[in-house]
Amino acid sequence: MAPGTLAPVDVGQIPFSFDDAWETEPIRKISFYFCLAALFLRLGVVPELILYVTHVNTYLLYLVAPLAIVSTLLKGGVRRAFQSRASYYWLAFFVWMALASPFSSWPGGSVATVITYARVDVIFLVLVGGMALNWNEVRIIFRVIAAAAVVNLVSTRLFEKIDEGRVSLESSGSIGNSNDLAAHLILVLPFLLFFMTGRGRSIVVRIVVLGLLLYGVWIILGTASRGALIGLAVMFLCLLIHASLPQRLLLVVVAGVMALVALAVLPAMTRNRLSSIFGAKEKEADESTEARKYLFRTSVKYTIEHPVFGVGPAQFASFEGKTSRAQGFHGNWHESHCAYTQVSSECGVPALIFFTAGLGSAMLLVLRTYRRAKREGYLEIANGCFCYLLAMAGYLGALLFLAQAYSYQLPAMVGLAVTLSYAAMRTMRSSHTGQASIPLAPVPQGAIHR
């Protein structure tokens, strides 16, 4: 081994190499900022906002993304993105989607879905997965995601509409639906929480961020999305597990106050729809529940009947409608409303295995990094890992009621797990050997906040 070269360290999944020649390469840094811009535009839904306000399609993503893709390919991003099993699992999921297309109930529609997914969605696995080489760059990524969350909140405040007691968004198609808006906010809001944690945060920053978080939760409740309510419950449990005893008491009090305020202020239709998840009777919610139960049972049935390739990517709704009509029924003509059975019924059981393995492997990778950072006293890294896990736990809970298996958010989050863990492990290892690329000295073990 050459002098000054650090030996790879096995973090439980893969051996990370800590000697990366690209770290100080100027063009690689330019690539990093192109990737940041692409991520911000997607998560902030900025092109759709501009189109809504100006009626001009700026094609911003098409201007930024090609440069990000090319620079990532040239500057080692692919190698870094595929240093984890999680990335290979997600690639296998995409490959199986493509293999399932010729066997689809409508091959043309499935092929179009796969092409679109490859062109604008799954590419974020590589763009995000190869971005960061040190913790300072991870901080910047978190700031960009937090900024996108602020844009989402501001756009909701400016362009929200209330339809049958449910908050939705006029200015965006991709997150305009109430359920999509709620799930998206669940994913991005925890990155705002990162700026409330750790030492040295000013009281003004903490107050502003807390206000944004509370407003975000209020919007999520206002969407009356029952899937999002489950996601919030999962996040609340994660916070309780992570918090110290005084923090747990504070969380319970805050949650209780918000519940009381929600009961007093939310429209009756919103309250009734949310309460239906606990068994309360409400006509529209009951009809929706019965439809979802039917779609879930049907998606399981199609999974059993077509276990290898499913009925075709994005073809559940049309296949269910045509099959029902052929049997003399009207048909529902809707998606499965569950991302997991969406994958199994449309792409087959192997696709579901790769899908869940990719998500589980990504979370396990970050969890291991979190435990090491906490054990060795790296407060900020531990807090960053926890915010990622919180976002993923809530979002995956919401996906139980949302057919968003083919969205860009999931490959982006798998990529983020890889780049976060890679950068964190390099930084901690470099700090131990006195070669840290950023000032990140470990704090005493007793200073770690649970």
PEWOWO-V750883 format. One record per backbone hydrogen bond with DSSP energy under -1.0 kcal/mol. NH is the residue of the N-H (numbers start at 1). CO is the residue of the C=O. E is the energy in kcal/mol with one decimal. If there is no record, write none. Layout:
[[NH:CO:E] [NH:CO:E]]
This chain:
[[5:2:-1.9] [9:16:-1.5] [11:14:-1.4] [16:9:-1.8] [23:20:-1.4] [25:22:-1.2] [29:25:-1.6] [30:26:-1.7] [31:27:-2.4] [32:28:-2.1] [33:29:-1.6] [34:30:-1.9] [35:31:-2.4] [36:32:-2.0] [37:33:-2.2] [38:34:-2.2] [39:35:-2.4] [40:36:-2.7] [41:37:-2.5] [42:38:-1.9] [43:39:-2.7] [44:40:-2.8] [46:41:-1.1] [49:45:-1.6] [50:46:-2.6] [51:47:-2.3] [52:48:-2.1] [53:49:-2.2] [54:50:-3.0] [55:51:-2.0] [63:59:-1.2] [64:60:-2.0] [65:61:-3.1] [68:64:-2.1] [69:65:-3.0] [70:66:-2.6] [71:67:-2.3] [72:68:-2.0] [73:69:-2.3] [74:70:-2.0] [75:71:-1.6] [77:72:-2.0] [80:76:-1.9] [81:77:-2.6] [82:78:-1.8] [83:80:-1.1] [88:84:-1.1] [89:85:-2.9] [90:86:-2.1] [91:87:-2.4] [92:88:-2.5] [93:89:-2.1] [94:90:-2.1] [95:91:-2.6] [96:92:-2.5] [97:93:-1.9] [98:94:-2.1] [99:95:-2.4] [100:96:-2.2] [104:101:-1.8] [105:311:-2.7] [110:106:-1.9] [111:107:-2.9] [112:108:-1.9] [113:109:-1.8] [114:110:-2.5] [115:111:-2.5] [116:112:-2.3] [117:113:-2.5] [118:114:-2.4] [119:115:-2.2] [120:116:-2.4] [121:117:-1.5] [122:117:-3.0] [124:121:-2.0] [125:122:-1.9] [127:123:-2.4] [128:124:-2.1] [129:125:-1.4] [130:126:-1.7] [131:128:-1.5] [138:134:-1.4] [139:135:-2.4] [140:136:-1.6] [141:137:-2.1] [142:138:-2.6] [143:139:-2.4] [144:140:-2.3] [145:141:-2.4] [146:142:-2.6] [147:143:-2.6] [148:144:-2.3] [149:145:-2.0] [150:146:-2.1] [151:147:-2.2] [152:148:-2.3] [153:149:-2.3] [154:150:-2.8] [155:151:-2.8] [156:152:-1.9] [157:153:-2.2] [158:154:-2.2] [159:155:-2.7] [160:156:-1.1] [161:168:-2.0] [163:166:-2.5] [166:163:-1.1] [167:222:-2.0] [168:161:-2.4] [169:176:-2.2] [170:159:-2.5] [181:177:-2.8] [182:178:-2.3] [183:179:-2.3] [184:180:-2.4] [185:181:-2.2] [186:182:-2.1] [187:183:-1.6] [188:184:-1.9] [189:185:-2.5] [191:188:-1.3] [192:189:-1.9] [193:189:-1.2] [195:192:-1.7] [196:193:-2.3] [206:202:-2.2] [207:203:-2.2] [208:204:-2.5] [209:205:-2.7] [210:206:-2.5] [211:207:-2.4] [212:208:-2.2] [213:209:-2.6] [214:210:-2.6] [215:211:-2.2] [216:212:-2.5] [217:213:-2.5] [218:214:-2.2] [219:215:-2.3] [220:216:-2.3] [221:217:-2.5] [222:218:-2.2] [223:219:-1.3] [224:221:-1.5] [229:225:-1.7] [230:226:-1.7] [231:227:-2.1] [232:228:-2.8] [233:229:-2.0] [234:230:-2.3] [235:231:-2.2] [236:232:-2.5] [237:233:-2.1] [238:234:-2.1] [239:235:-2.3] [240:236:-2.2] [241:237:-2.2] [242:238:-2.1] [243:239:-2.1] [248:244:-2.5] [249:245:-2.1] [250:246:-2.1] [251:247:-2.6] [252:248:-2.4] [253:249:-2.1] [254:250:-2.8] [255:251:-2.8] [256:252:-2.3] [257:253:-2.6] [258:254:-2.6] [259:255:-2.2] [260:256:-2.2] [261:257:-2.6] [262:258:-2.6] [263:259:-2.2] [264:260:-1.6] [265:261:-2.5] [266:262:-1.9] [271:267:-2.4] [272:268:-2.7] [273:269:-2.0] [274:270:-2.4] [275:271:-2.6] [277:274:-1.3] [278:275:-1.6] [279:276:-1.5] [280:275:-1.6] [286:282:-3.4] [287:283:-2.5] [288:284:-2.2] [289:285:-2.8] [290:286:-2.5] [291:287:-2.1] [292:288:-2.6] [293:289:-2.6] [294:290:-2.3] [295:291:-2.6] [296:292:-2.8] [297:293:-2.7] [298:294:-2.6] [299:295:-2.5] [300:296:-2.3] [301:297:-2.4] [302:298:-2.7] [303:299:-1.8] [304:300:-2.1] [305:301:-2.4] [306:302:-2.5] [310:306:-1.2] [311:345:-2.4] [312:346:-1.8] [315:312:-2.1] [319:315:-2.5] [320:316:-2.9] [321:317:-2.3] [322:318:-2.6] [323:319:-2.5] [324:320:-2.5] [325:321:-2.3] [326:322:-2.2] [327:323:-1.1] [328:325:-1.5] [329:324:-3.0] [339:399:-2.5] [342:338:-2.1] [343:339:-1.8] [344:340:-2.0] [345:341:-2.5] [346:342:-1.7] [347:343:-2.9] [349:307:-3.2] [352:348:-1.5] [353:349:-2.4] [354:350:-2.3] [355:351:-2.7] [356:352:-2.8] [357:353:-2.3] [358:354:-2.4] [359:355:-1.9] [360:356:-2.9] [361:357:-2.6] [362:358:-1.9] [363:359:-2.2] [364:360:-2.4] [365:361:-2.2] [366:362:-1.9] [367:363:-2.5] [368:364:-2.3] [369:365:-1.7] [370:366:-2.8] [371:367:-2.4] [372:368:-2.2] [373:369:-2.8] [374:370:-2.7] [375:371:-2.5] [376:372:-2.5] [378:373:-2.9] [379:377:-1.3] [382:378:-2.4] [383:379:-2.5] [384:380:-2.5] [385:381:-2.5] [386:382:-2.2] [387:383:-2.3] [388:384:-1.9] [389:385:-2.5] [390:386:-2.7] [391:387:-2.2] [392:388:-2.5] [393:389:-2.7] [394:390:-2.1] [395:391:-2.4] [396:392:-2.9] [397:393:-1.6] [398:394:-2.1] [399:395:-1.8] [400:397:-1.2] [401:398:-2.1] [402:399:-1.0] [404:402:-1.6] [407:404:-1.2] [412:408:-2.1] [413:409:-2.2] [414:410:-2.3] [415:411:-2.5] [416:412:-2.2] [417:413:-1.9] [418:414:-1.6] [419:415:-2.5] [420:416:-2.7] [421:417:-2.1] [422:418:-2.4] [423:419:-2.5] [424:420:-2.5] [425:421:-2.6] [426:422:-2.2] [427:423:-2.4] [428:424:-2.7] [429:425:-2.3] [430:426:-2.7] [431:427:-2.3] [432:428:-1.8] [433:429:-1.4] [435:430:-3.1] [440:438:-1.1] [443:377:-2.8] [447:444:-2.2] [448:445:-1.4]]
